[in-house]
Amino acid sequence: MPHKIVTNQLRSYPAAKAEIPELVSVKHVFVKTAARLNNCAENSHQPTCQRERHVRGFRDLKCAQKFLSCFGLIRQHFTLKRHLLCALLYRKHLAARFDAWREFAELAQNPSAAY
């Protein structure tokens, strides 16, 4: 059971808190956020957060960061300008890229297979 709930001044928070009987006795603290107060901190990790949205399966932040640092290098290989392609052509291009990736991955795991 929390001792206090800290939220911004959105009106829906007290209404939601009132609907849960267990939270009636919990102190509700409102924090007024100043505009652009966290811009430096927020913008510095924005690309990482954007990529992490696609990788929600990771529970550990270190594992996600490790994966994203490697995946960032190959991401462009799989990113197509979908708005410029019809669905059939998009699927064909993506399938070809995945085939090329599978070949590369097999060579990386077993370098002697190339000879």
C-alpha positions in Angstrom: 0.0 0.0 0.0 1.6 3.3 -1.0 2.0 6.1 1.6 1.4 8.9 -0.9 0.7 9.3 -4.6 2.5 12.0 -6.5 0.9 13.2 -9.8 0.6 16.2 -12.0 -2.5 18.4 -11.8 -4.6 16.4 -14.2 -8.2 16.2 -12.9 -8.7 12.5 -13.7 -6.3 11.3 -11.0 -8.4 12.2 -8.0 -11.5 10.8 -9.7 -9.7 7.5 -10.3 -8.4 7.5 -6.8 -11.9 8.0 -5.4 -13.1 4.9 -7.2 -10.6 2.6 -5.4 -11.6 2.2 -1.8 -8.2 1.1 -0.7 -6.6 4.4 -1.8 -9.0 6.7 0.1 -6.6 7.1 3.1 -3.5 7.7 0.9 -2.2 11.2 0.7 -2.4 12.7 -2.8 0.4 15.2 -3.6 0.1 17.4 -6.7 3.3 18.6 -8.4 3.2 21.6 -10.7 5.5 21.0 -13.6 7.3 23.9 -15.1 7.3 24.1 -18.9 10.6 22.9 -20.5 12.1 22.1 -17.1 13.3 18.6 -18.1 14.1 19.2 -21.8 17.8 18.4 -21.6 17.3 15.2 -19.6 14.3 14.2 -21.7 15.7 14.9 -25.1 19.1 13.2 -24.4 17.5 9.7 -24.3 14.6 10.2 -26.6 15.9 8.1 -29.5 16.6 5.2 -27.0 13.1 5.5 -25.6 11.6 5.5 -29.1 13.5 2.3 -30.0 12.7 0.7 -26.6 9.0 1.0 -27.5 9.5 -1.6 -30.1 11.5 -3.8 -27.8 9.1 -4.1 -24.9 9.9 -7.7 -24.2 13.1 -6.7 -22.3 12.6 -6.4 -18.5 16.2 -5.4 -17.8 17.3 -2.0 -19.0 20.9 -3.2 -19.5 19.8 -6.0 -21.8 17.7 -3.6 -23.8 20.6 -1.1 -24.1 22.9 -3.9 -25.1 20.5 -5.1 -27.8 19.8 -1.6 -29.1 23.5 -0.7 -29.4 24.0 -3.7 -31.7 20.6 -3.4 -33.5 21.1 0.2 -34.3 23.8 -0.7 -36.7 21.7 -3.1 -38.8 18.3 -1.3 -38.3 18.6 0.6 -41.6 18.8 -2.7 -43.5 15.2 -3.5 -42.5 13.7 0.0 -42.6 11.9 0.6 -45.9 10.1 3.7 -47.0 6.7 1.9 -46.8 4.7 5.0 -47.8 6.4 4.8 -51.3 5.7 1.1 -51.9 2.6 -0.9 -52.5 1.9 -3.7 -50.1 3.0 -6.5 -52.4 6.3 -4.8 -53.3 7.0 -4.0 -49.7 6.6 -7.6 -48.7 8.9 -8.7 -51.5 11.6 -6.2 -50.5 11.3 -7.1 -46.9 11.4 -10.9 -47.6 14.6 -10.4 -49.7 16.2 -8.4 -46.9 15.4 -11.1 -44.3 16.8 -13.8 -46.6 20.0 -11.8 -47.0 20.1 -11.4 -43.2 19.6 -15.1 -42.6 22.5 -15.9 -45.0 24.7 -13.4 -43.2 23.8 -14.8 -39.8 24.6 -18.4 -40.9 28.0 -17.3 -42.2 28.7 -15.4 -39.0 27.9 -18.5 -36.9 29.7 -20.9 -39.1 32.5 -19.2 -41.1 33.9 -22.4 -42.5 30.6 -23.0 -44.4 31.6 -20.2 -46.8 34.4 -22.3 -48.4 
